[in-house]
Amino acid sequence: MEGPRNRWTALALLCLAQFMLIVDITGMNLALPSIARDLGLGRQGLTWVAAAYTLCFGGLLLLGGRLADGLGRRRAFLIGLVAFTAASLLSGLAHSGGQLIAGRAAQGVAAALLSPAALSIVTTSFHGAERTKALGVWGAIAGGGAALGVLVGGALTSGPGWRWVFFVNLPVGVMVALLLPGLVPASAPARSLRNVDVPGAVAATTTVALLVYGLIHAGSDGWATTWTLLPLAGAALALGVLIAVERAAREPLLQPGIVLDRAVAAGTGIMFAATIVLITGFFLISWYLQHRAGYSALKTGVVYLPVAVAIGLGAHAASHTIGHLGFRGSAATGFVTAALGGVLLARLPGSGNAALAVLPGFVLLSIGIGMALVTATTVAMHGAGQSTAGLVSGLVNTGHELGSACGVALASILAASSIGPTATGVGGFHTAFAVTTGVAAVAAAAALRVLPAGRPDPAMAPVLVH
């Protein structure tokens, strides 16, 4: 990207591609009832329509980040983009549950290459204050896109049908693939692919995939079930194997200098906590509006419009507060704001105007999480070099995916008394949001301790205090 205009135009295209990935997560949730009816899927089949994407995306992110460093960022992004677009077409044309699940899995594999490559392009193309602003835009897409995805999914499902949740990706994918090469120059691979740590990649993928699988089942079946406990135990075992493999590897996938770096580890942890709070809110509010207030998918999506704006405002605020308050102050401010929103949501009424009851707390929570998401990404990527940007972005995205799975599991279990098929009352929502408030409060306190003390340097010379 040789000129400022090219950089910001390329950023818009990269964010548009990332938005596709997010819509295919949140938008799909509103399409599931229509998919079940058209394809004759039961509860287990519907679970796999969502889980196939999440498992492959979350499980392969670390490998995708490493491949982005080895293939070259632009090449990795374009390969992932073309594969994701093709998988979207196959998913939209599916005429059976098996075909749709296979298409969703292929989307997840492609997304695991596309997403870390895109973030590494952003990180290495912008410098100084511009990088903080660019990551603010990226954070707004990460959070606000999830809210807009609900609206897009509801509108497409209620209008032309659920297949268009996939078909809408086709013109976007083609346009980005055609325009981006003229804006982002090809870069030489930052690291060789000859020495890819294959055993480490397999162990890392297995660990994350089993963990996500266990959390998915915890959300749907509870913690004390075989299909929850076995995958979680397997994830613990795979993690032990991963540690042993990485210690013996000549060029480990997870280099200790990266994984143990305070900024990377703390940023990934803050991303994990922020995503738990956000996704818990999304899951519970969507259920409350549709199953308690009787809102349609489209009407539910409209309620999420102010939420998308709120996340964008929080992300924009973070690009300024990071420079004034530093990483610690910005993250803590965001989580405290989210906790205040959680306090209001913990008092949801059983009747009355649902939108008015939801929006004050939901908007506050979203502003705060918008700040936390941008701060987490900025602190983790701040010191990433050309040769490690892909892997670091893969780590940050993995924190996001694990937080998503954990958030759904947490919400499903805590609010079980209010979201079951025969549930009544709103006590479960109160309990779940009270715990969510506690998570945000603990994260605010932790941010003041675990994040590096410092702020981005205009010249990008790291000023982090370790």
N, C-alpha and C positions, 0 to 999 in steps of 0.2 A: 504494500500500500504506500505509494510514493507521496500522495498529497493528502491533506486533511479531509478533503471532500471524499476521496476514495476510501479512506479509513472508516468514516462514519457511514457511508453507503454500504460498505462491506459488513459493518456491524449490524446494520438493519437487516441484511440478508441472513446473516448468521443467527440473529434473534428470531427471524421468521422460521428458519429451519428448526430451531429449538422449540418454538411454539408448537410446531407440528407434533413433536414428541410428547409434549405436555397435554395437548388436546386429546391425543389417543389414550391418555390415562384417565383424566377427569371426565372428558366428554363421553367416553365409553361407558362410564358408570350409569349415565342416564339412558343409554341405549340398550342396556342389558335386558330389561323386560320385553322390548320389541324383538330382540334377537332370540330370546327364549321361545317366544310365540312363533316366529317364522321358521326357526330351525328345529323346533321341538326339543330344546335342551332343558334338562332338569337342573337342580341346584348345583350338583357337582360339576356338570358341564359348564355352567355359567362361571363357576369359580375358576375353572381353568382358562376360560376366555380372557379373564383379567390376569390370572397368575402367570400364564405362559409368557406374556410380555414382561411382567415385572421380574420374573425369575431370570430370564435371559438378559435383560437390560442390567439389572443389579449384579448378577453373577459375573458378567463379562466386562464390566467397566474397567477394572484394573488392567486386564489384558488389552482392552481397547485403547487405554491411555498409553500403554507401552508400545503398541503397534503404531499409534499416532506419532510417537517420537521416532520410531524406526522407519516408517514409510514416508515421512514428511507430512506436515500438518494438513496442507491443502489436499494432497492426494488421498490421505486417510478420510478427510471430510467428504470429498466427492464420492469415494467408494461407498462410504456409509450412507450418503444421501441417495445415491442411485439405488442401492439395495433396499433402503427403507421405502422409497417410492414404489418400487416393484412389489415389495411385500404388501404395501397398502392396497395396490390393485388386486392382488390375489385375495386379500382379506375381504375386500368389497365384493368380489365375485363368488365368494364361498357359498356353497349350497348344502353344506353339512357342518355339524359341529366340529368334526375332525379337521376339515379344510380350514375353518376359521381359526381354530387353535394353532394349527401349523403356521398359518399366515401371521398370527400374532407373535408366535415364537420367532419367526424370521424378522419381524419388525424389531423385536427386542435385541436380537443379535446385531442388526444394522445400527440401531440407536446407540448401542454400547461402543461403537467405533465413532459414530458421528458426533455425539455430544462432547466427549473429552477433546476431540480434535478441534471442534468449534471454540470451546473455551480457551484452549491453548493458543489458537490464532488470535483471539481477542487480547490475551495476556501479553503476547509477544509483539503485537502490533501497536499497542498504545504504551505511552511512558508518562511518568510524572503524574500531574493532576488529571491528565486526560485518561489515564488508566483507571483511576478511581471513578471518574464519571462513566466510562465505558462499562465497568463492572457494576455500576449502579443501574445502568440500563439493562444489563444482563440479569441482575437480581430482580428487577421489576418484571421481566419476562418470566423468570422462574416461578415467582409467586403469583403475579397478576395473571399470567397465562393460565394458571390452574383455575382461577376464578372465571376467566373468560371462556375456558374450555367447557365449563358447566353450561354457560349460555349457548355456546356454539353447538355442543352436543344436544342440548334440549331443543334448539331451533331446528337442527338438521333432522333429528329423530321425529319431531312433531310435524315437520314439513315433508321433504322428499324421502325420508326414511333413513334408517340406521346405516345403510351401506354408504351413505354420503359422508359419514364421519371419516371413512377411509378414502373415498373418491376425491374429497376436497384436497387431499394431500398431493394429488397428481399434478395439477397446474403449479402449485407452490414448489414442489420438488423440481420440476422441469425448469421453471423460471430461475430458481437459485442456482441450479447446475449450469445454466447457460451464462448467467451474469457474473457469478463470483470469480471465475478464473481471470477475468479481465481486471479485477480489482485487487486480488490477492496473488502476489507472485508465487511461483513454485519455490519451495525451499528444499534444500538438500536435507536428507534424513539426519536428525540430530544424533542418532545412535544407530549402531548396526543391528540388523535383524539376525545376523549369524549367531549371535550369542544370546538369543532370547531364552530366558529361563523357563523352559517348557514344564518341567516338574513343578516349579513354583507357580506358574500360571494355572496349571490344573488344580493344584491344592488351593490356591486363592479363589478360583472360580467355584470349586466345590464347597469351600467354607461359606462364601457369601450366599450361594444358591440354597444350601441347606438351611442357613439362618433365615433367609427370606421365606422359604417354604414353610418352616416351622412357625414363623410369625403370622403368615397368612392363615394357617390352620388354627392358630391360637385365637385369631379374630373370629373365625367362623364356627369353631367347635369347642373353644375353651382350652385352657392350659393343660388340664389333666387328662389328655387323650393321647392315644398311641401315635397318631399322625402329627401331633405337636411335639411330644417329648422325644420321639426317635430322631426326627430331623435336627432338633436342637442339640441332642447328644452327639449326633453325627457331625454337626458344625463344630462342636468343641473338640472332637477328635481330629477333624480335618485341620483345625487351627493349630493343633499340636504338631501335626505332620508338616504344615506350612512353615512353622518356626524352625523345625529341624532341617527341612529342605533349604530354606533360605540361609541358614547358618553354614551349610556345606557348599552352597553354590558359589562359583567363581564370580559371576556377575548376577547377583540376585535381582529378581523382579522388584521386590520391595527393599530398596537399598536402605540400610539402617540410618544413614545420614538424612534421608528424606522422611521416612516413617517416624523417626524419633525427633525430628526437628520440631521445636516447640510451636512455631507458627503454623506449620502444616497440621500437626496433631490437634492443636487447640481449635484451629479453624474448622477442621473436619468435625470435631466434637460439637462445636457451636452450630454447625450446619445440621447435624443429627438432631440436636435438641429443638432447634427452630422448626424443623420439618415435622417433628412429632406434634408440636403445638398447632401448627398450621393444618396438618392433615386431620388431626383429631377434630378441629373445628369444622373443617369442610365436611367430613363424614357425618358428624352429628347434626349440623345445621341442615344439610341436604335431607337427611332422614326426617328431621323435625318438620320441615316445610312440606315434604311430600306425603308423609305417613300420618302426621299429627294434624297439620293444617289443611291437608288435601290439595296442595298446590300441584299443578301440572309440571312436567319437565321444563317447559318453556318459561312458565311463570317463576319457577325456582331459579332458572338461569338469569332472569331479569333482576332478581334480588341480589345476585352475585355481582352485578355491574358496579355498584358502589364499592364492593369489596376489592375488585380488581383495581379501581382507582386508588383506593386506600393503600394497597400494597405498593403501587407505583409511587405514591407520595412518600411512603416510608423509605422506599429505595432511594428516592431523590434526596430525602433528608439525610440519609446515611452518607451519601457522597460528600455532604458538607460537614456533618458531625464528626466523621472520622478525622478530618483535618483539624478540627477544633478540640474535640474531646479525646482523640486517640482511639485505638481499637477497643480498649477496655470500656471507656465511657460510652461509646456508640452502641456496643452490644448490650451493655447493662441497661441503657436507656430504652432500647428496643424491647427487651424482655420485660422490663417494668411496665411499659405501656401495654404490652400484650397481656400481662397479668391483670391489669386493671380491666381490660376487656373481658377476660375470663371471669372476673368477679361479677360483672353484669350478666354474662351468659349463664352463670350458675343460678340465676333467678328466673329462668325462662318460665312464663306462665303456661298453664294448661289450656287456656282458651284466650280469645281476643285477637287483635290484629297481629298476626305472626311476624310480618315484615317489620313492623315498628318495634316489636319485642326483640327481634334478632339484631337489627342493624346497628344500634349504638355500640353494643359490646363487640360485635363482629368486626366493625370498622376499626375500633381501637386495637383489637387483637391483630388485625391485618396490617395496620400501620407499623406496629411494633415488630412484627415478624418480617415485614419488608426491610426494616432497618437491620435486623439480625442477619438475614440472608446475605445482604450485600456486605456487611462487616465480615461475616464468616468467609466468603469467597475472597474478599480483598486481602485479609490477613494471611490466608493459606497460600494464595498465588503471588503475594507481594515479592517474595524472594526467589520465585521459580525461574530457573535459567532456561535457555533454549533447549537444552538436552533433557530436561525433566518436566517441562510444562505439561506435556500430555499425561504423564503418570500422576503428577500432583492433581490435575483436574479430574483424573479418574478416581483418585482417593476422595476428593470433595464430593463428586457425584455419587460415589458409593455411600457416603454418609447421608446424602439426601435420600437415596433409595431405601436404605435401612430405616431411616426415620419415617418414611412413608409407610412401610410395612408395619413398623412398631406402632405408629399412630393409629392405624386402622384396628390393629389388634387391641390396643389399649381402649379405644373408644367402644369397640364391640363388647368387650368384657365388662367395663365399668358401667355402661348404659344398658346392659342386658335386660334389666327389669322394665325398660321403656321402649325397646326396639324389637322385641320378639314378636312373632306372629299374633300372639294373644295378649301382648303387653298393654297395660293401661297406665295413665299418669305420666308425669315428667320427672319423677324422682331420680331415675337413672341418668337423665341429662344433667341434673343438678350435681350428682356425684361425679360424673365424668368431667364436667367443666371445673369443679372444685379441684380435682386432681390436676387437670391441665394448668390451672392457675398456679398450683404448687410447683409444677415442672418449670413453668416460666420464671417463677421467683427464685428457684434453686439455680436455674441457668444464669439469671442475672448476677447472683452472688458468685457463681463459679467463673463467669466471664471476667470479673474483677481480679480473680486470682490466677487463672490459667492462661489467659491471653497475654501475649507480649505487651509490655508497656512501651508505647510509641505510636507513631502515626506515619503514613506514607510520606516519604521524602520527595519533594518536587523533582529532584534529579534521579530518583529511584535508587539512591544509595541506601540500603536498608538501615533503618534507625531503630530496629527492634531491640529491646533489652531482654536478653535471655537469662 
